[in-house]
Amino acid sequence: MRVSRRDVLKGLGALAAGACRRPPATRPIGGSIVGGAHARGHRLRERTASAPDSWERASVVIVGAGVAGLSAAWALDRAGAGDFVVLELEDAPGGTARAGEGAVTPYPWGAHYVPVPDPGNRALVALLEEAGAVTGRDAAGRPVYAEDVLCRDPQERLFVRGEWYEGLYPRVAASAADLAELAAFEADMRRWAGWRDERGRRAFDLPRARGTDAKEVRALDGLSMDRYLRDRGWGSERLRWFVEYGCRDDFGATLAQTSAWAGIHYFAARLGDSGHAADFLTWPEGNGRLVSRLAGRAGSRMRTQATVRRVTPHPRGVDVVYHDEREGRLRGIHAEHVVLALPRFLAGYVVDMAPRPAPGVVYGSWMVANLTLRDRPESRGFPLAWDNVLYRSPSLGYVVATHQQGRDHGPTVFTYYLPLLDEDPRIGRQRLLATPWAAWVAAILADLGPAHGGLADLVETVDVYLWGHAMVRPQPGSLWSDSLAAAGRPLGRLHFAHTDLSGMALFEEAQYWGVRAAEAILTGRGERFESWLA
């Protein structure tokens, strides 16, 4: 492939205004758009499903093998309730936490880390123990994490004013006023991190169900993060960029599109009582490592390329009809219980009697690309880090898949992230799916080129994944709404589990809802088990 000038221009339009133009690659670049299975998903809008060719029975059917669905399977299996089936539309499980692998290294296709959890998040600690991330306990009984999963140094750097600098705040040439606003913001986040209600609950916790529902904290949801900063007189462009980077990173949203509750959560929930940020746990394949562990629990009970077409609750249980994409036929399952671990808006298409989400629920789109490089590109200033961000770029930059392996020279893989921030998400999705692979390649090279001389000639392949409904945006007024609370309530023996139900697409939230649904089923059966949520 040789990238043409037309491809560069198309790519720049897809990337967004502000990317700097660079010459196209002078050597062939391989790769393709490798996912997702959009055509299968779009068939759900047809709302048609004929009679199945055959029926079977199962105690539990889990619809969706993202982290929420896999966590439900994990909790059921650990409780000894192994009669379940997991149905997944894609070719592989994991949702936005799935991973891939090439000749150089495994790499993420989405989420690539979790903060070290509070020991009270027992479900996540147990999963990390299973994944080999916990090596023991300290004298106080707190988990001790393996050195090879704690993000190694250097962790973060920022490209600004033609050079790389350590950290993510653009300190170079910052004024005294800029730094004063940064200090005030950091003090405010420490204040929120230390806030406790009369029951000792934090204002912001992971998962959010562990935190407070106090009125003064809930009131933050009525503001945008943009309004929160402005109300405090914080107008520094550098601070606003820094805070918005966090909103784009976790939520795929701008300051104006993000609830102040969610924006503060990004910073405060990751600060311990000491005021220091939690360490990151990461792997070459990102959270795909945890997906592998969860999927291993499901084992042969996992059925991929299975597109669920209809879910019908009734007094005796729930019937599920799905299309077996491999065999091209409809199959049916009579289930006692079902966990619908899909984005909540899909319930309106596949579940009989399910209400549609409240108007205004927005799902952002993302493009993620993995660039395989035959060698490291030039970098002026601070050396290559795990997370590499470009100031004022519409992208989030890239993470280095070989970083945790200690491979600081030679071939590597850069995982590049671009959230589409359109006010009307339909426009973003249309552009996402209409942009050809060559244009995405051109856009990525145009964005990264100023920071890396000769990058285009080092790129062997660029594989692209398109996430049309990547994550729900935590818009102002959405996180403590009655409609969000109602969305998680079961319909008879049909239970819901997804990050949507928290309003934030975080690993901890997905696991919480999956485990919660599993435990609701176990409780409904009258079974005895040790709760991970107690």
Secondary structure, DSSP 8 states (H G I E B T S, - for coil): ----HHHHHHHHHHH-TT-------SS--B--EEE--HHHHHGGGG------SEEEEEEEEEE--SHHHHHHHHHHHHTT---EEEE-SSSSS-GGG-EEE-SS-EEESS---EE---TT-HHHHHHHHHTT-EEEE-TTS-EEE-TTTB--S--EEEEETTEEEESSS--TT--HHHHHHHHHHHHHHHHHHH-B-TT--BSS-SSGGGS---HHHHGGGGSBHHHHHHHTT---HHHHHHHHHHHHHHHS--TTTSBHHHHHHHHHTTB-TTS-B--EE--TTTTHHHHHHHHHHHGGGEE-SEEEEEEEEETTEEEEEEEETTTTEEEEEEEEEEEE-S-GGGHHHHBTT-----TT--EEEEEEEEEEESS-----BS---SEEEETT-SS--EEETTGGGT--SS-EEEEEEEEE--SSHHHHHHHHHHS-HHHHHHHHHHHHGGGSTTGGGGEEEEEEEEEEEEEE---TT-TT-HHHHHHTS-BTTEEE--GGGTTS--HHHHHHHHHHHHHHHHHHTT-----S--
